């Protein structure tokens, strides 16, 4: 890891990795651990898969973080500083993030169409956007 924009970090259980409303311009890649995602104080997701990317929506849309991510266990992760510049320099990484986002949209669409209402329209689950955690 000789790149100046990449570093490995660790946080203890209970510590916050990403704060909803914050804006760092960083991407995070889970190496090892157990994270929980909350949006507006409600649990949205649990993340345990090594290689999971976090913060991509904030970086790509240049907007504040849409959720808080907290460590449940001791968690090791990579931080990519100045992520938008790094993604410009490494378009293959950008393609992988685009695929990740497309998978999320596909999953969300499948969930929405599985919940059809009696009149044939889609019924959006309560707080469905909160499941789109960063």
Order of alpha helices (4+ residues) and beta strands (2+ residues): beta-beta-beta-beta-beta-beta-alpha-beta-beta-alpha-alpha
